[in-house]
Amino acid sequence: MAPLTYQNLRDASFLANGPGLHPYDRQPSQIKPEDADNISQSVQHRKVARPWGTYDSVDLGERHQVKRITVRPGAKLSLQMHHQRAEHWIVVSGTALVERDGKEQLVSENESVYIQIGQRHRLTNPGCLPLQLIEVQSGCYLGEDDIVRYSDNYNRVAEASG
């Protein structure tokens, strides 16, 4: 069997078996187990919607991941921490209200903040325009299930994902 190529673009996924590239309308979890070993690229969608906005995973390596995050005006992410990764947030546009270990700090355009491994943190958009930032994650494990939520406006405290 020819290797399958799975191309995950920002808003669409394509699966190729040989010379053709065809739209792939099934979820990545529906790929047959016997085909999974032949897929040569990641099956995670790049752009992911969340109740507070979106993130777009623009680069992923063995020990790093880069996301473009957009937070809707007035929205906030959960108060959370990560056991195995640190995060560096760079504000591209808007103003971020960042909480780290109970202390709040306003972060403006072209400013950044570092979140240590194990540090409780939350991101809020206090403004009336969308907040856009770049998040650089680094660590030995970068999965979305490395989230411990303490408080969440969207009733996701018991969940373990993004």
C-alpha positions, 0 to 999 in steps of 0.5 A: 500500500502506498503511504498516505499523506494527511495535510492539515491546513488552517481550515481544511484537511486533505488526504492523499494516497498517491498522486491525488489530493482529496478533501478529507471529510472525516474526523482524524479519529475515524482513520482506520487503524491499519492506515494510521501507520501509513499517515505521514503528517499530523492529524490535529487541526491547526485552528481550534475554536474555544469558548473564549476565542481561537488558537492556531497551532503554527509550529510544532516541534519535539519540545516546542509549540507556537500558537497564534491565540485570539481572545474575544473582548471580555473573555477569559481562559481558565485559571490553570497550570501545566505540569510539563510545559512553560509558556511565553506570551507575546501580545501582538494587538490589544491588552492582556490581563495576565494572572500568575499565582494570584497577582495580576498584570496588564500586558500591552502590545509588544510586551511579553510575560513568562509562565513557569512550569507549575505556575497557576495562570489565567489570560483575560481580554479586558478590552473592547477589541480582540486580543491577539498574542503569540504563545510559545510553549516549551517542555518535555510534553506539550499535549492539550491534556496537560492542563489542570483547571482550578476555575473556568467560566465555561464549566470545564474544570473537570476536563483535562483538555484545551 
